[in-house]
Amino acid sequence: MTKLYGIQYLRAVAALGVVVFHAAERNGGHFVIGAAGVDVFFVVSGFIMWVLAETRQPSPVAFLKERVERIVPLYWIATAVMVAGGLAGLFPNMKLTAFHIFGSFGFIPHVSPSDGGTWPVLVQGWTLNYEMFFYVLFAAVLFLPAARRFPVLALVFGALVCLGLALQPDGPVLRTYTSPLMAEFLIGAAIGKLWLAHRMPPAALGAPLIVASIAGFALVGFGHLPYGPATLAPLSGMLLVGVLCVEKAGRVRHMRAPTYLGDASYSIYLWHTIAISVVVKASGILGLPALPAFILSIIAGTIAGLFCHELLEKPIAAWFKARRRHRKVQYAA
């Protein structure tokens, strides 16, 4: 898959939006629309997975293995750090149980004993429960002929969402996997299908779609539109289509900084809250006003993610790549 710089910029914006959301929340402010970065991530993820699968044609096992290698090790490391910090008493409000720890490492949606929310030890890891479930379902449809994959995927995701809307399940597992958020992956996959079929809207609509989606996000942020998948999923899809239209016209320039932030977006997403917690605690000790603490939180969260991208994510990816290359050499011999 040729690198689409517009996609990288979207990933960077989504990750930074989540960073600002958490920095504001921890410093007594509000930037709720920043959390919509998750919705953008889900739509982009559906797009990327569809395009990768259709262009590379991996086996279901190979697809799932690659996704596990990409997602799991770094998440497990971050979760282990949180568990160690909790056991050491660094997070006074954190309550740990054996199942909470097990469920966090196993991508099992469960109720946190700390506050009753449906999330793992590393709170933002709740989105990875959705991602891993999507990967499993997507790997399953790869067993089918190419022409049947999207209809079956749409049928399964549509059935899950309809089931959730009809039953409103209370259990964390059913509540998670029948959430309307599941539709965001399907929207991304549908856009990926249109992209590969060269059936995108005219390039002239790219900029208006981007502007319209940003205006929509702003209206959600100011409370004029409801916050939720029913609003954010179409806006995220509109934003992605707009960016792809501009990309198709060759109007997206390669800029090193946002591209790098896009590459590091997963590390930023995983590690930023730990750095923000340190800054908030230090700001309280030093008596820093809310605004400087807020700015420092954003900077620290982003830098922590970049460091982990360089020191953990890239070496882990390189190790898996070298391992695959070594196996190919062995098989060839």
N, C-alpha and C positions, 0 to 999 in steps of 0.2 A: 504494500500500500504506500503510494507516494505521500510524503508528509504534507499535510494540509495545514498551512500556517494559521489560517483562520481558526481551525479547531484548537490549535495550541493556545491561541490567544483567548479563546472561550474558556479553556481549562484554567488558564491563569486568572482570568477575571472571576470565575466561579470560586476558585480556591481562596483568593484574596477577599472576596465577599464574605465567605464563611469566617475568615480570620477577623475581619472588621466586626462582624456580628458578635462573635464570642468576646472580642476585646471590649466592645461597648457594653455587653451584658455583664461582664465581670467588673466593670468600672462604673456601674450604676447608670449607664446610658441605654439607648435603644437604637438599633439598626436592624430591625426585623427582616427587611428585604434581603439583607446579606445572606440569610439562611436559604434563600431561593437558589443560591449557588448549587445546592444539592440537587434541585430539580434540573438545572442545566447539566450537571454531571450525569444524571441518569439518562437524559435524552441523548447526550453526546456518547455515552457508553453504548446505548443501543445502536447508534449509528456506526460507531467504530467496530463493534462486534460483527454487525451484519456485513460491512464492507470487507473486513479482514477475512471472514469466513467465505464469502463469495469469491474473493480474488485469490486466496491461498488454497482454498478447498482442503482444510486440514481434516483429519479423522476426528471423530468426537473425543476420543481419548487424548489425542495430541492437543486439541483445542482446550480441553479442560485442564490438562497438565500445564500448558503455557499460562493460563489464567491463574492457576494456583501458585505457580512460581512467581508470577508478577505481584500478586496481592498478599499472599499469606505470610511469607517470612517477615516482611517489614511490619505488618500488623501484629504478628506474634511478639516481635521484639518490643514494640511500643506498649503492648498490653502487659508484657512481663515487667517492663519498667514501672507501669502504674501499679501492678500487683505488689511489686517489691516496695514501692513508696508507701502503699497502703499498709502493708505489714509493718513497715518501719515507723508508722505513725506520722508520716509527712502530710497526709491528707486526713485531717481530723473528722471530716464529715463522711468519709468513705467507710462503708460497712461491707465486709467481704464474707462470703460463704463459699463452701466448696463448689456448689452448683453454679454460683455466679461466676466463679473463675472458669470452671469447665465450660459453661455455656458461652463465655466470652471467647475462649480459644476455639470452640467448636462451631461458631457462627449459628448458635441456637438462640432465637429471640426469647427473652425471658425478662421477668420483672426484677429491676435492681433493688436490692435490700437497702440501699442508701436513701432513696427518695421515692420509690415506687414507679419510676419511669421504665419504659421498655427499652433498655439499652445496656450494653456491656460495661465492663470496667472502664475501658477507654470509650467515653460516651459517644464520640462521633463515629465509633465503629458500628453503630446501629445501621448505617447506610450499607455497610459491607454485608450485612445479613441479606439485604435485598440484592446486592450485586452477585453474591455467591449463588443465591437461588436462581437468579436470571441465567448465570453461566451454566448451571446444571440443566435447566430447561432448554437452553439454547443448544447445548451439547447433544441433548436428546433428539432435537429435531434435525440435527446433522446426519442422523441415520436415514433420514427420508430422502427421496429424490429432490433435487433442487427446486422443482416447480411446486412442490407441496410444502416446503418449509415455512414460508411466510403465512399461508392460510392456516396451517396447524398452530403456528406460534400465536397468531391473532386469536384463534379460537380458544386456546388455553388461557391466554392472558385475559381475554374478554370474559371468559367463564369465571375466572378467579375474582376479577373486579366485581362482576355482577353478583357473585356469591357473597362477597363481603358487604356490598350495599344492601342485599336482601336480608342477610342474617345478622349483620352487625356483631360478629363474634367477640367474646370477651377475652379468650385466651390469647397470650402474646404471639404464639406461633401462627394461628389462623388469622389473627388480626393483622399481622405483618404481611403474610403472603396473599391476603385478599384485599390489601389496601389499594386505593386508586393510584397510589404511586407506581404500582406495577405497570400501569398504562404508559408511563413516561418512557420505559425501555422500548415498548412497542412503537411509540411515536418515532423514536430515534431509528429503529430498524426500518420503519416505513420510509423515512427520509433517505436512509442508506440505499434502499431498494430503488427509489426514484433517482438517486444520484448515479448509481451504476447503469441505470437504463437511459441516462441522459434526458430525463424528463423533468428537470428542474424548471422553475419559473424563469422568465427572461431576466437577464442580468440587470436590466434597468430597475427591476423591482427589489433588488438587493438592499440598497440603502434605505428606501422607504420601509421595508420590512424590519430592518434593524432599528430604525427610529421609532416605529410603531411599537415594537416589543419593549424597547427601553421606556417609552412613555407608559406602557402598560405596567411594567415593573414599578415605575415611580408611583403610579396610582395605587398599586397594592401597598407600597411602602407608606403612603400617606393615609391609608385606610379607606380610600374611595372605592376599592375593589376588594373582594374577600381574599384572604390568604389561604391557599390550599391548592391541591393538584388540579381541581377543576379550572382554576385560573392560571396557575403557574405552568402547567404542562403545555397548554397551547402557546403561551408566551415564549416558553423555552424552545418549542418546536419552531415558532416563527423566527426567533433569533437565529437558530441554527440554519434554517433555510436561507435567511437573509445573508448570513456570512458565507454560505456556500455559493450563493449567486454571485456575490462579489468576488469570491475566490475563482469561480469558473471564468469570470471576465478578466482574470489576471490582474486584478486591482489590489490584491493583498500583498504588501511588501514584506519581505523577510526582515524582521527586527530582532536582534539577538536577545535583548533583555526579556521581552514578553515571551519569546520562544523558549528561553531557558526557564522562565517561571512556569510555563506550561509543562515542560518536561519534569519539573520538580513539584508539580501540583499535588501529586499523591503524598509525597513526603510532607509537604506543607500542611495538607489536610490532616494527616495523622498526628503530627508532632506539635502543632502550634499551641494547643491548649495547655500543654505542660509548661512551655515558656511563658505563656500569658499568666498562668498561676504564679510562677516565680516572680514576675514583674509586679503583679497585684500585691503579693505579700510584701515584697521589698518596698513598694510605694507606700503601703500602710505604715511600715516601720519608719520610713524616712519622712512621712507626712507630705508626700507629693500631692498636688491638686489633681482633680479628676482628669482634666484635659491632657497634661503631660503624661500621666499614667496611661491614659488611653492610647496616645501616640506611641509611647514606648512599648506598649503591649503589642501593637500591630507590627512594629519593627522587629521585636524579639521573636514573635510567633513566626514571622516570615523567615528571618535569618535562621532560626532553629530548623525549620523545614529544609532550607537550602543546605545547611551543614549535614543533615541526615541524608539528603539526596546524594551528596558527594561521598560521605563516609560510610553509608550503609546501602542505600538503594542501588547506586551504580555498581559497587563491588559485588553485591549479591547477583545482580543481573548479569554481570560479566562472568561470574562463576558458573551460573547455569548455562550461559552461552558456550563457555569453554567445555563444559561437561557434555553438552549435546554434540559439539564438534568432535570431541574425543570418541564418543560412541559411534558417530558416523565413520570415523577412521577405522575403528575396530571392526565394524560390520563390513566395510569395504575390503579390509584385509582378509 
